């Protein structure tokens, strides 16, 4: 859904009926909350008529002896009302947090199930916004709107009934302004809502431009774009200011209009009631006073209900975005009866006549065939977009072939569960991902039930133990957010230790040394040799020095293997691999000479 349509759709009852299901999970609290609000509305309705009774029964007759009892009754109602307000605020807060919790829990669970294709086409910012601000907005709007709606409708209904029961003629006079009030409210709310949508849309554009300005500051300066950027930004802020002022003006007119119509109703009641009192038709001063207060209070919920329905419509975009995330289904599905127990993974992998394309795009691989024997190391070399990562992602079943099949140990891997395959998989990325916590916690992430001794053994295996011991608290040293307290090489070694702790049958190294210097690369290269020993592995590398020891090197170009062999065989052939290796060696040698 594009952004403009997102803010111009009409109120969608189907979307909100689905969200009511989240309310149903808290039906006990919601039921009590509704009952409390009806009780609050009842007390609010009684108070004007108690005031009228005070006038007729105590003040005019001069029965001041009854005043203390009346004051006790009024104070008691005030205390009961105060308790009711405390109760509904507490319940509404719990419902609010409960709805947010349910949505976020389901959303996070859904993210664990989704295929890689979803994350490829969806930005992390979009996902985070759905599970934070949008979820919070829905919790707030649903919980507090229930309060306002139950109170407002109950109050207006009970007040109308009470007024008719007390004096139906005066009630009709007082409420005669209700039809024009509803018409005016609809007219204003339609335009105010449209204005808020425009403000929200412009605000999103401005937020996006802020983000671009911050992330692209260096580019803007080098291209001398400051003045042009300022002009574009000024145009957007001017547009937002116009929409904001127009909407604020409408909002500022709406409330006085409602209050004016309410005052007209009150004046009508005062006029007709005053004449009736003076004419001695049986209408008492107390009843007149009651109607004046009742009429003035009757129109207050109109403003509140208008705001509530506007909030619901305003939050609809959030509802649709959250539901679209919860409705997302993984493209890769497990079979109903996976053959996991019949197929312990050893690591023999075959690609048989495999085609692959991302969505409806062009073919990335066409009739691709490859047999990787158990324990072999396969290096994938080629320019960006040649299909290296695609091959690895399909071997890991992050994606599935568009045509053909992939066999693991002779069995079509679509007959296994994803958990079974990926629990035998180790993956080290170009930019290692560390999580908040200690070094030990991050290594143990590879196997959560591993002992401290096993964690330290994994670190020793990949050559990380020495630098870990030099950290302030050794293995218990906090790595900082994203591993920010460690160097790239240290983070990479920890990721190797984490992977080796899982003891995977299949190992993938995706540009694992491209972000480190030559000295750190040499340390990591020793870790790679240890990690890959006896395991089926794939190496993706731009630095060709990393792949020299691979059993086979595949040189890819637009999804086709154009050369294959060992490092020595390919160098002797003096083809594409030879050219790539020679060019890279020359560049690195020149860089070393410049550094010297």
C-alpha positions in Angstrom: 0.0 0.0 0.0 1.5 3.3 -0.9 1.7 6.0 1.6 -0.9 8.4 0.1 -3.6 5.7 -0.1 -2.7 4.6 3.4 -3.9 8.0 4.8 -7.0 8.4 2.6 -8.9 5.1 3.0 -12.2 5.2 4.7 -12.9 3.6 8.0 -12.5 -0.1 7.6 -14.8 -2.0 10.0 -13.2 -5.4 9.0 -9.8 -4.3 10.2 -11.2 -3.2 13.5 -13.4 -6.2 13.9 -10.2 -8.3 13.8 -8.5 -6.1 16.4 -11.5 -6.7 18.7 -10.2 -10.2 19.0 -7.3 -8.8 21.0 -9.8 -7.1 23.3 -11.6 -10.4 23.8 -8.5 -11.9 25.4 -9.0 -9.4 28.2 -12.7 -9.7 28.3 -12.8 -10.0 32.1 -11.1 -6.6 32.6 -13.0 -5.1 29.7 -16.4 -6.2 31.2 -15.6 -4.8 34.6 -14.3 -1.6 32.9 -17.5 -1.2 30.9 -19.6 -1.7 34.0 -17.6 0.8 35.9 -18.0 3.4 33.1 -21.7 2.8 33.0 -21.8 3.4 36.8 -19.7 6.5 36.4 -22.1 7.8 33.7 -25.1 7.0 36.0 -23.6 9.1 38.8 -22.9 11.9 36.4 -26.5 11.8 35.3 -27.9 11.9 38.9 -25.9 14.9 40.0 -27.8 17.6 38.1 -31.1 16.2 39.4 -29.7 16.1 42.9 -29.0 19.8 42.6 -32.6 20.4 41.5 -33.8 18.4 44.5 -31.6 20.5 46.7 -33.2 23.7 45.4 -36.8 22.4 45.7 -36.6 20.5 49.0 -34.0 22.4 51.0 -33.2 25.9 49.7 -36.6 27.2 48.7 -38.5 25.8 51.7 -35.6 26.7 54.0 -35.3 23.2 55.4 -31.6 23.7 56.2 -31.7 20.9 58.8 -31.7 18.4 55.9 -28.6 20.0 54.4 -26.0 17.9 56.3 -27.6 14.7 55.1 -27.6 16.0 51.6 -23.9 17.0 51.9 -23.0 13.5 53.2 -24.8 12.0 50.3 -23.1 14.3 47.8 -19.7 13.6 49.3 -20.3 9.9 49.3 -21.1 10.0 45.6 -17.9 12.0 45.0 -15.9 9.4 46.9 -17.5 6.5 44.9 -16.9 8.4 41.7 -13.2 8.9 42.6 -12.8 5.2 43.3 -14.5 4.4 40.0 -12.1 6.7 38.1 -9.2 5.1 39.8 -10.5 1.7 38.9 -11.2 2.4 35.2 -7.8 4.1 34.8 -6.0 1.0 36.3 -8.1 -1.4 34.2 -7.6 0.6 31.0 -3.8 0.7 31.6 -3.7 -3.1 32.0 -5.8 -3.6 28.8 -3.6 -1.1 27.0 -0.4 -2.9 28.0 -2.0 -6.3 27.4 -3.0 -5.5 23.8 0.5 -4.1 23.1 2.1 -7.2 24.7 -0.1 -9.6 22.6 0.6 -7.8 19.3 4.3 -7.5 19.9 4.5 -11.2 21.1 2.7 -12.4 18.0 4.7 -10.1 15.7 8.0 -11.3 17.1 6.9 -14.9 16.8 5.9 -14.3 13.2 9.3 -12.8 12.5 11.0 -16.0 13.7 8.9 -18.0 11.1 9.3 -15.8 8.1 11.6 -16.6 5.2 14.6 -14.6 4.2 12.7 -13.2 1.2 10.6 -11.1 3.6 13.6 -9.5 5.2 15.1 -8.9 1.8 12.2 -6.8 0.6 11.2 -5.2 4.0 13.3 -2.6 5.8 14.2 -3.2 9.4 12.9 0.3 10.2 9.4 -0.7 8.9 9.4 -3.8 11.1 10.5 -2.0 14.2 7.9 0.8 13.7 5.1 -1.8 13.4 6.1 -3.6 16.7 6.8 -0.4 18.6 5.0 2.8 17.7 2.1 1.2 15.8 1.5 -1.5 18.4 1.5 1.2 21.2 -0.9 3.4 19.2 -3.3 0.5 18.8 -3.2 -0.4 22.5 -3.8 3.2 23.5 -6.6 3.9 21.0 -8.4 0.6 21.6 -8.2 0.6 25.5 -9.0 4.3 26.0 -11.5 4.5 23.3 -13.5 1.8 25.0 -13.7 4.0 28.1 -14.7 7.1 26.2 -17.3 5.3 24.0 -18.9 3.4 26.9 -19.0 6.5 29.1 -20.2 8.8 26.4 -23.0 6.6 24.9 -24.2 5.6 28.4 -24.2 9.1 29.7 -26.1 10.5 26.7 -28.7 7.7 26.7 -29.3 7.8 30.5 -29.4 11.6 30.5 -31.9 11.7 27.7 -34.1 9.1 29.4 -33.9 11.0 32.7 -34.8 14.3 31.1 -37.8 12.7 29.4 -39.0 11.1 32.6 -38.6 14.3 34.6 -40.3 16.6 32.0 -40.7 15.3 28.4 -41.8 18.7 27.0 -38.7 20.5 28.4 -36.6 17.6 27.2 -37.7 18.0 23.6 -37.0 21.7 23.8 -33.6 21.1 25.3 -32.6 18.4 22.7 -34.0 20.2 19.6 -30.4 21.3 18.7 -29.2 17.7 18.6 -29.8 17.0 14.8 -28.0 20.2 13.7 -25.3 19.4 16.2 -24.7 15.9 14.7 -24.6 17.4 11.2 -22.1 20.0 12.2 -20.0 17.4 14.0 -19.9 15.2 10.9 -19.0 18.1 8.7 -16.1 19.3 10.9 -14.8 15.8 11.7 -14.6 14.8 8.0 -12.5 17.8 7.2 -10.4 17.7 10.4 -9.6 14.0 9.8 -8.6 14.8 6.2 -6.4 17.6 7.5 -4.7 15.3 10.0 -4.1 12.7 7.3 -2.3 15.4 5.2 -0.3 16.5 8.2 0.7 12.9 8.9 1.7 12.3 5.3 3.8 15.5 5.2 5.4 14.6 8.5 6.4 11.2 7.1 8.0 12.9 4.2 9.9 15.3 6.5 11.0 12.4 8.7 12.3 10.6 5.7 14.2 13.7 4.5 15.7 14.1 8.0 17.0 10.6 7.8 18.4 11.1 4.3 20.0 14.3 5.4 21.7 12.7 8.3 22.9 9.5 6.5 23.8 11.4 3.3 25.5 14.4 4.9 28.9 13.5 3.4 27.4 13.1 -0.1 25.5 16.3 0.1 28.6 18.3 1.1 30.7 16.7 -1.6 28.1 17.5 -4.3 27.5 21.0 -2.8 23.7 20.2 -2.4 23.2 22.2 0.8 21.2 25.1 -0.8 19.1 22.8 -3.0 18.4 20.5 0.0 17.3 23.5 2.1 15.0 24.7 -0.7 13.3 21.3 -1.0 13.0 20.9 2.8 11.6 24.4 3.1 8.9 23.5 0.5 7.9 20.4 2.5 7.8 22.2 5.8 5.8 25.0 4.3 3.3 22.5 3.0 3.0 20.9 6.4 2.6 24.3 8.1 -0.3 25.1 5.8 -2.0 21.8 6.5 -1.4 22.1 10.2 -2.7 25.7 10.4 -5.8 24.7 8.4 -6.5 21.7 10.6 -5.9 23.7 13.8 -8.2 26.4 12.6 -11.0 23.8 11.9 -10.4 22.2 15.3 -10.5 25.6 17.0 -13.8 26.3 15.4 -15.4 22.9 16.1 -15.5 23.1 19.9 -16.9 26.7 20.1 -19.6 25.6 17.6 -20.6 22.6 19.7 -20.5 24.8 22.8 -22.6 27.4 21.1 -25.2 24.9 20.0 -25.2 23.4 23.5 -25.7 26.9 24.9 -28.6 27.4 22.5 -30.2 24.2 23.9 -29.6 25.4 27.4 -31.0 28.8 26.6 -34.1 27.1 25.0 -34.6 25.1 28.2 -34.1 28.2 30.4 -36.5 30.2 28.2 -39.3 27.7 28.0 -38.7 26.5 31.6 -38.6 30.0 33.0 -41.9 30.9 31.3 -43.5 27.7 32.7 -42.2 28.4 36.2 -43.5 32.0 36.1 -46.8 30.8 34.6 -47.3 28.5 37.5 -47.8 25.4 35.3 -46.3 23.1 37.9 -42.7 23.3 36.8 -40.5 23.9 39.8 -37.4 26.0 40.1 -35.4 22.8 41.0 -36.5 21.1 37.8 -35.5 24.1 35.8 -32.1 24.2 37.5 -31.7 20.4 36.8 -32.4 20.9 33.1 -30.0 23.8 32.8 -27.2 21.7 34.2 -28.3 18.5 32.4 -28.5 20.3 29.0 -25.1 21.9 29.4 -23.6 18.5 30.3 -25.4 16.5 27.6 -23.3 17.9 24.8 -19.9 17.3 26.3 -19.7 13.7 25.2 -20.4 14.8 21.6 -17.0 16.4 21.4 -15.4 13.4 23.1 -17.1 10.8 20.8 -16.1 12.8 17.7 -12.5 12.8 18.9 -12.7 9.1 19.6 -14.0 8.1 16.2 -11.4 10.4 14.6 -8.7 8.7 16.6 -9.9 5.3 15.5 -9.8 6.3 11.9 -6.5 8.1 12.3 -5.0 4.9 13.8 -6.4 2.7 11.0 -3.1 3.0 9.0 -1.3 1.6 12.1 -3.9 -1.2 12.3 -3.5 -2.2 8.7 0.3 -2.2 8.9 0.4 -4.3 12.0 -2.1 -6.8 10.6 -0.2 -7.0 7.4 2.9 -8.1 9.4 0.9 -10.6 11.4 -0.7 -12.0 8.2 2.6 -12.5 6.5 3.2 -16.1 5.7 6.7 -17.7 5.2 7.4 -18.7 1.6 9.2 -21.8 2.7 7.0 -24.3 4.4 8.0 -27.5 6.2 6.4 -30.8 5.1 3.7 -32.3 7.4 5.8 -35.3 8.2 9.4 -34.3 7.9 12.0 -37.1 7.6 14.4 -35.6 10.1 14.8 -38.8 12.2 15.5 -40.8 9.1 18.1 -38.3 7.8 21.0 -37.4 10.1 22.9 -34.7 8.1 26.4 -35.6 7.0 27.0 -32.8 4.4 26.9 -34.3 0.9 25.1 -31.7 -1.2 23.9 -31.9 -4.8 22.3 -29.2 -7.0 20.4 -30.9 -9.8 19.3 -28.7 -12.8 18.5 -25.8 -10.5 16.9 -22.5 -11.7 16.4 -19.6 -9.4 14.9 -16.1 -9.6 13.9 -13.6 -6.9 10.2 -13.2 -7.2 9.3 -12.4 -10.8 12.7 -11.1 -11.7 15.3 -12.5 -14.1 16.9 -15.9 -13.6 19.9 -15.7 -11.3 20.8 -19.3 -11.8 19.8 -21.4 -14.8 20.2 -25.2 -15.0 22.9 -25.1 -12.3 24.5 -28.4 -11.3 27.0 -29.0 -8.5 28.0 -31.9 -6.3 29.8 -31.1 -3.1 31.0 -34.2 -1.4 31.0 -34.5 2.4 34.0 -32.7 3.9 34.8 -30.7 0.8 35.5 -27.0 0.8 34.0 -25.1 -2.2 35.1 -21.5 -2.9 32.7 -19.3 -4.9 34.5 -16.5 -6.7 33.1 -13.8 -9.0 31.9 -10.3 -9.4 29.0 -8.8 -7.4 25.7 -10.3 -8.7 27.3 -13.4 -10.2 25.2 -15.7 -8.0 27.6 -16.6 -5.2 25.3 -15.7 -2.3 22.3 -17.2 -4.1 24.0 -20.6 -4.2 24.8 -20.5 -0.5 21.4 -19.2 0.5 19.7 -22.1 -1.4 22.1 -24.7 0.1 21.0 -23.4 3.6 17.4 -23.4 2.4 16.9 -19.7 3.1 15.5 -19.8 -0.4 14.3 -22.8 -2.5 14.9 -23.5 -6.2 12.4 -22.1 -8.7 13.0 -25.4 -10.6 15.1 -28.5 -10.0 16.1 -29.9 -6.6 18.7 -29.8 -4.0 19.7 -33.1 -2.3 21.4 -33.4 1.1 22.9 -36.9 1.6 20.8 -38.1 -1.3 17.4 -36.7 0.1 15.5 -33.8 -1.2 15.9 -31.2 1.5 12.3 -30.1 1.1 11.4 -33.3 2.9 13.2 -32.1 6.0 12.2 -29.5 8.5 14.1 -26.2 8.3 15.0 -26.5 12.0 16.7 -29.9 11.3 18.8 -28.6 8.4 19.7 -25.2 9.9 20.6 -26.8 13.3 23.5 -28.5 11.4 24.6 -25.2 9.8 27.3 -22.7 10.8 27.3 -19.3 9.2 29.9 -16.5 9.6 29.1 -13.2 7.9 31.2 -10.3 6.7 30.0 -8.1 9.5 29.6 -10.5 12.5 26.5 -9.9 14.6 27.1 -9.9 18.4 24.4 -9.5 20.9 24.3 -7.5 24.2 25.9 -9.4 27.0 29.3 -10.9 27.7 31.8 -12.7 25.5 30.8 -16.0 27.0 27.1 -15.3 26.3 27.8 -14.6 22.7 29.8 -17.7 22.1 27.2 -19.8 24.0 24.6 -18.5 21.6 25.8 -21.3 19.3 24.6 -23.9 21.8 22.7 -22.6 24.8 23.3 -25.7 27.0 27.1 -25.6 26.5 29.2 -25.6 29.7 31.8 -22.9 30.4 34.5 -25.4 29.6 33.0 -26.1 26.2 32.7 -22.4 25.5 36.4 -21.8 26.3 37.4 -24.9 24.3 35.6 -23.4 21.2 37.4 -20.1 21.7 40.8 -22.0 22.0 40.0 -23.9 18.8 39.7 -20.8 16.7 42.5 -18.9 18.4 40.3 -16.4 20.3 41.2 -17.5 23.8 44.3 -15.4 24.1 42.8 -12.1 23.4 39.7 -12.9 25.5 41.9 -13.5 28.5 43.4 -10.0 28.1 40.0 -8.3 28.3 39.1 -6.6 31.6 36.9 -9.4 32.8 37.9 -12.2 30.5 35.0 -14.2 29.2 32.6 -12.1 31.4 33.5 -8.8 29.7 30.5 -7.1 28.2 30.9 -6.7 24.4 28.7 -3.5 24.2 25.9 -2.9 21.8 26.6 -4.9 18.6 30.0 -5.7 20.0 31.0 -2.1 19.8 33.8 -2.6 22.5 35.6 -5.1 20.3 37.5 -4.7 17.1 36.2 -6.2 13.8 38.7 -9.0 14.0 37.9 -9.9 17.6 34.2 -9.9 16.8 34.9 -12.2 13.9 36.9 -14.7 16.0 34.0 -14.8 18.6 31.6 -15.5 15.8 33.9 -18.4 14.6 33.9 -19.7 18.2 30.1 -19.4 18.4 29.7 -21.3 15.1 32.2 -24.1 16.0 30.4 -24.6 19.4 27.3 -25.7 17.4 29.4 -28.4 15.7 27.8 -27.9 12.3 28.0 -30.4 9.4 27.8 -27.6 6.9 29.8 -24.3 7.2 29.4 -21.1 5.3 31.9 -18.2 5.3 30.5 -15.1 3.6 33.3 -12.5 3.0 34.5 -13.4 6.5 37.9 -11.5 6.1 37.0 -8.6 3.8 36.5 -6.1 6.6 39.8 -6.8 8.5 43.4 -5.8 7.9 46.1 -8.2 6.6 47.4 -9.1 10.1 44.0 -9.9 11.5 43.2 -11.8 8.3 46.2 -14.0 8.9 44.9 -14.9 12.4 41.4 -15.5 11.0 42.8 -17.7 8.2 44.2 -20.0 10.8 40.8 -20.2 12.5 39.2 -20.9 9.1 41.5 -23.9 8.5 40.6 -25.3 11.9 36.9 -24.7 11.6 36.5 -26.2 8.1 38.4 -29.3 8.8 36.2 -32.3 8.1 33.2 -30.2 7.3 31.3 -29.5 4.1 31.9 -25.8 3.6 31.3 -22.9 1.2 33.6 -19.9 1.0 32.6 -16.6 -0.5 35.5 -14.2 -0.8 36.8 -11.2 -2.7 40.2 -11.7 -1.2 41.3 -14.7 -3.2 44.2 -15.4 -0.8 41.5 -16.9 1.5 40.4 -19.5 -1.0 43.7 -21.0 -2.0 43.3 -24.1 0.1 39.8 -24.9 -1.1 39.3 -28.3 -2.6 37.5 -26.7 -5.6 37.1 -23.1 -6.7 34.1 -22.1 -8.9 34.4 -18.9 -10.9 30.9 -17.6 -11.5 29.6 -15.1 -14.1 25.9 -14.2 -14.3 25.0 -17.5 -12.6 27.1 -19.7 -14.8 30.3 -21.6 -13.7 32.9 -20.4 -16.3 35.9 -22.1 -14.5 36.4 -24.8 -11.9 39.4 -26.3 -10.3 42.0 -26.0 -7.5 44.0 -22.8 -7.1 47.0 -24.3 -8.9 44.9 -25.7 -11.7 43.2 -22.3 -12.3 46.4 -20.3 -12.1 48.0 -22.7 -14.7 45.0 -22.2 -17.0 45.6 -18.4 -17.0 41.9 -17.7 -17.5 39.4 -15.5 -15.5 40.6 -16.7 -12.1 44.2 -16.0 -13.0 43.3 -12.5 -14.1 41.3 -11.8 -10.9 44.1 -13.1 -8.7 46.9 -11.3 -10.5 45.0 -8.0 -10.5 44.2 -8.3 -6.8 47.8 -9.3 -5.9 49.1 -6.2 -7.9 46.6 -3.9 -6.1 47.6 -5.3 -2.6 51.3 -5.0 -3.4 50.9 -1.4 -4.6 48.9 -0.6 -1.4 51.7 -2.1 0.8 54.4 0.0 -1.1 52.3 3.2 -0.6 52.0 2.3 3.1 55.7 1.8 3.4 
